[in-house]
Amino acid sequence: MTVASSRRVRVLLVVLVLQIGAATGVALARQPHGSAVAAQVQARAFPPQLADRLPDRPADRLPDRRAERAADVRALLDVRARAVRTRDRAVFLAGIDPQAVSFAARQAALFDALAEVPLSAWAYTLDTDQAQPPDAALDARYGAWWAPRVVLGVGFEGIDSDPAESTQALTFVQRDSHWYLAADDDFVARGATTARELWDGGPVSVVRGARSLVLGHPGALPQLRRLASDVDAAVPRVTAVWGTGWSQRVAVVVPADQAELGRLVTARGSLSPIAALAISGPVRGGSARGGDRVLINPPNLALLGAVGRRVVLTHEITHVAARSATGPATPSWLSEGLADHVGFLGTAVPVSQVAAELRTEVRAGRVPAQLPADSSFSGDDPALSSAYQQAWLAVELLVKTYGQPRVLALYRDLGARSGQDASREVEQSLQEQLGTGVADFTAAWQTALRRQLA
């Protein structure tokens, strides 16, 4: 397949899904073993299989019922997380509601699917200030139940300094004074869902590259190996442009098909034209700490030849590298245009192929009136191909006119701005970094489009 034809598959490249939240440590007060009160609390609150694995409670004061419930559930989650990290299947399943037979089977399959995943972190954060409101149907089903907001943090060895965080819509129930986990899908109708991961879809196989960690299902091992090789080659290309101030290691997730990809991402818009996309974790202290992932849409990536795969993966990895310098004031035309600039470097693909759709428009006299707006990069926009091509040629013009170092300085300057008045901040940054404004640059860009494409 030619690059020109593969471009139609590739143009819906990147959807950034910001996973927001901050992990906080939870310390439970410890009491010397043998405390009668602590033993009574443990016996009341937890399944017997977990009692000897839970921290003792202080004997000098008893919490009120809500605080007691929160402490019990928090401790249950801590035990669950430790069971995942230490590969203790029995303890992991002991925390599941004995009456939730189907849910327990799914949880057993999830635990087994994680066997090969190299985890550096698996931890839960409980937010007791946010919980689902009362529900008569759940009262009838469970009796005593509670559904506070829970955040799961998952880290991969060699990839994440801080874990990737996702929301879990969990339901906890009390049976004979013991708290158990009973469900993770009771509140879908309310829009509260549990984020799904690759291991929710079956066993996970892992391929480690020099600069990559590729995760997929066992039947895709040849593809995982090829992706590891492709990513290992792409990382130095990105570093050559962006610099060394990023991790230079990339986690790639390969679902079985587009349907599973749809379960792994929360981005709006159609996924059918997408070959790959990048999702990212939080930025702390001005640097990316972890949680970045490149997700593959296998059937679409398979349509691309070697050059197309190279462009797609280099584009996505550029987003990973630049993520900590991408802020609310960064216009999409600049972030997407820079990713394509890096993606196409060294490929010698002619402009007439890369910008085929835009070329048709310009030849018909339809020169864009302005740089593409952020909304132009929506996955459902029928003119998305043209928007990406416009962004790429805008950044190519910036690099040709001002040089790559100054364009990168512009990018970093915009990334550090607040975004409270993004249009004004883009104007200011262009003036300060390049000595031009939006209007003048737009006019120059329009002239370049006519010269290159008409």
N, C-alpha and C positions, 0 to 999 in steps of 0.2 A: 504494500500500500504506500502511495506517495505521501510525502509530508503535506502537500497541498490538500489532499483529501482527508488526511488524518487530522488536520487542523479543525475540521468541523466537529470532530469528536472531542478534541482537546480544549476548545475554547472555554468551556465552563470549568475552569481549572480549580479555582480556590475558593473555598468557603471557610472563613475563619469563625470558629465556634469558641467563644471565650468561656472557659469554665471558671466561674467566679467563686471565690471563697477562700478563707484562710484557715489552715489546720491549726488547732490549738492543742496543747498537751493537757492531759487530764491526770491529776495525781490523786489517788485515793489514800486517805490516812490509814496507816497500818497499826494494828494492835498486836502485841505479842501473842503467839499461839497459846491456846488454852483459855482465852477469854470466854466466859460463859455467855455473855451478851452477844459477842461477835458470832459465836457458834450458833446461837438461836436465830440471829438475823440471817446468816447464811442458809440455815436449814429452811427458813421460811421463804426466802426469796428465790432460790436457785434450784435447778434440777440436781438431784443427788450426785449425778455423775460429775458435776462441775464444782461441787462444794469445796474440795480440797485444792482447787486451782484459783480460787478467788481471794482477794485481799480481805483481811479482817477489818471490822468496823470499830471505831472508837467507842469505848464503853461509858465515857463520861457524859455523853448527851445523845439523845435519840432524835433523829430528824423527823420533821412532820411528814405526812403521807406523800405529798408531792415530791419533796426532796428525796425521800426514801425510794420512791418509784424511780426517779431519775438516776439515783445512784445504782439501783439494782440493774436497770437497763444498760447504763453505761458500763458497768462491770461485765454484764453479759456480752456486750459488743467487744470489750477488750479481750475476753476469753476467746470469742469467735475469731478475732483478728490474729491472736497469737496462734490459734489452731491452724489457720491458713499458713502463717509464716513457718511454723514448725512441722507442717504436713501431718497434723493429728486429726485424722478423719473422724474418729469416734467422738472426740470432744466437739468438733465442728457440728456434727449432727445432733449431739445431745442438747444443743440449744434450740432445736426446732420443735415447734408445737407438736406433741404426739398425735393430735387430732388432724393435723394438716398433712395427710399422707401424700397427696400429689405434690405439694410444695416441697416436702422432705425429699421426694425422689428427684425433683429438679435441682435441689441444693446438693444432693449427693453427686449428680452428674456434673454440676458446676465445679465442685471440689476436685473431682477426678480430672476434669478438663484442664485444670491449672497445673498439673503435675510437672510439665516441662518449662513453665514460665519462670524466668529468673527474677524473682521478686526482691527488691531492696526495701520495699515498704508495703504494708497493708494495714491501714488503721482507720478507725471510725471516729468522727467528731459528732457529738450529740448537741443539738440546739434545742434546749427545753423551752425557749421563748416562742418557738414556732411549732405548732402542732395542728393536726386536722381537727375540725370541730366535731361535736357529738353527731352520731349517726345511728338512727333507730335500727336500721337493717344490720349494722355491725354489732350493735348491742345484742340483738337477737341471735346472731351467729356466734359471737365470742363471749358474751358476758363482759367481763372487765377487759378493756383494751386501751391502747394508747399508741398514737402515731406521730411522734415528734419528727422534726426535720433531722435527717442524718446525712452527713457527708462522708463518702468513702475516698480515702487517698491511697492510690496505687503507684508504686515506683518500680522501674525496671533497673536491674543492676547494670552499671556502666553507662546509663542514659540519663537518669533523673537525679538531680541533687535534691529536689523536693518532689513529692508525689503529684501525679495528676489527680484532680479532684472531681467528683461527680456526686450528684444528689441521689439519695436512696429514699424511696417512699415506702418505708417499712411499717408493718403493723406488729405490735407486741401484745401478747395476751397473757393473762394471769390464770394459771391452773393450779388449784390447791396451793395457793400462796407462792407458786413458782412462776417467774416471768420467762416467756419463750418468744421466739420469733415465729410469726404465723403466716406472713404473706409479704409480697413486695409489689403487688399490683391491685390493691383494693381501691385506689383513688385515681385510676386512669380517667374516669369520666369527669373528674374535677380538674384534670390537667396536671395532676401530680404523679409523675412517673419515675420509675427507677431506671437510671441510665444503664443501657446494656453494653456489655463488652464482648470481645471475641469468644471468650470462654463460655458465655451463655449459649453459644451456638454449637458447642461440641468441643472435642479434644483439640488442644493447641500444639502445633509443632513449631520449633524455633530454629532459625538459622542465624548464626553469628558471623558477621563480616568484620573486617578491620575497623570500619567506621559505622557499622550498621547492626541493627538487631531487627530481624524480620520475623513476624509472627503470622501464622496462618493455620489452616487445617491440614491434617496429615496427607490428604490426597493431592495437595498443591505443592509438595516439596520441591519438584523441579523448578517451578515458578519462584518459590521463595529463594532458592539458591541463585537464580539469575538476577532477581531483584537485589539481593545482597551485593552481588558484583556490580550492578548498575549504580547503586547508591554509593558504594565505596569509590567509584570513579567520579561521581557527581560532587561529592563533598569537597575535594580539592579545587574544583572549578568554581564553586561558590566562594570558598575561602580566598581564592586569588582575587576576587572582586571585593568582597565584603570585609575581608580581614580576618584575623584569628580570634577576635573577641566574641566567640560563641563556642558552644560545646564541641562542635565538629563531629558529633555522633548523632545518628538519626534512628528513631524507631519507626518501622513500617508495619502497618497492619493490613492483612490481606483477607477480607471476608470471602465466603464461598461464592457469593453472587451479589447482584445489586440489591436484592431484597434484604439480605443481611446488612449490607452497607447502610441501607435506610434505617435499620434498627440501631446502628452504631452512632449515627450523627443526628443532631437536632436542627441542622440547618434547613431553612425554608427553600423551596424551589425544587425544580426537577433535578434528579440525579442521573437521568438516562443519558445525557450527553457527556457526563463527567468521566474522565479517565483516572484522575487522582485528585485529592484535596488535602489540605493541611488543617489540622486543628491544634489549638495551643492552650497551654496552661497559664497560670498567673505569672505576672512580672513582679518581682520583689526587689526593692533596693536598686531599681534601675537595670536589673539584669534578669534574663530568663533563667529560671531555676529548674524547670522540668515540665513534663506534661505535654510536650510537643509530639505530635504523631503525624505521619503521612499515611493516609488511608487510600487504598487502591480499589478501583472498580474493575475487577478482573476481565470481564468480557470486553470492555472498551479499551483497556490497556493492551489487550491481545491484538487489537486491530492495528496497532501502531508498529511501524518498522523501527529499526535501531535508532535512527535520528529522532523520530517522534518520541520514543521512550526517553531518550536522552534529554530532549527539551522539556518534557513533562516533569521528570524527576528533578532536574536542575531547577526548574521554576519553583516547584514545591519546596525544595530544600532552601532556596533563597528566602522564602517566607519564614522558614524555621530560623534561619540565621539572623534575619532582620527583625524578628518579632519583638525583642526588647526595645528596639528603636522605632517601633511602629505605634503611634498613639492616636488619640481621637481627632487630632488635627490633620493627620496624614490622609490626603485624598486617595481614593481607590485608584485613580488613573496613575498616580505616582507609584504606589506599592505594586500594582499589577504590571505596570510598564517596566519597572525595575526588574521584577522577577522574569519577565520575558526577555529583557535585555541580557540578563545573565544566561537565561536558557538558550538563547540563539547564538551567543558568542561562539565563534569558532566553527559554526555549522555550515557557513557559506550558502544558506538557503536564501534565494532571492526574495526581495521585497514583494514582487508580484505574486509569489506563492503564499508567503506568510500573511499578506494583507489582501487576499483575493476578494473578499466581500467588500471591504472598504474601497478597493480599487474600482469595483463596479459602480459603487455609489458616486465616487468622485468623477468618473468618466461620464456619468449621467448628469453631472452638474450639481450633485448634492454634497457639497463640502460641508462638514460639520460646522455649526455656528459657534460651538463652544467645546471646551474639553469635556469628556464624558463625566457625568455626575455619578456619585456613588450608587445611586439607584439603577444606573445603567448596567451594573454588574450583577443584578439579580439573576438567579438561575432560570427564571421563567421569561426573561426579557427576550423577545424574538430577535432583537438587534444586538445580542450579547457578543457575537463574533466580531462585529464591527467595533464595539466598545473596547474589547481587548486589543484589537489592531490599532485603534486610535491611541490607546495608552502606550503601546509599545513604540509607535513612531514618535510620540511626544517625548518619551524618555530618550530615544535614539537622537532626537534633535538636541535635547539638553546636553547629552554627552558630547555630541559633535561640536556644539557651540562653546561649551564651558569646560569640558573635560570631566572625566569620571570622578576624580576626587571631589570636585565642587558639587557635583550632583549628589554624591554620598553625604557631603556636609549638609546639603539642603534637606535630605531625607532625615538625617539625625536631628537637625534643628527642629523640623516639624514634629518629629516624634516626641520631643521634649515639651511641646506646647500643650496647653490645657484643652484645646478644642471647644472652649465655650463659645467662641465666635470663629469657626473654622475658616470661613471665607476670608475674613480679615487677617487671620493668622497666616494663611497661604500667601496672601498678598505681601504681608510684612516679610515673611521668610524669603520669598523670591527676591524682594528688593534688597534685603540685607545680605543674602548669600550670593546672588547672581547679578544684582544690579538691574533687574528688569521687573515688570509687573505682570499680572495675569493677562491684561488686555494686550500688551505688546507681545508677550510670548504666544498668546493664542493666534494673533495675526501672523507671526512668523511661522507657526505650526501649520496654519492653513495654506500659506504660501508653499511650504515644503511638501504638503500633501499634493497640491496641484502639480508641482514639479516632479515628484517621484511617481505619482500614480496616474496622472492624466495623459 
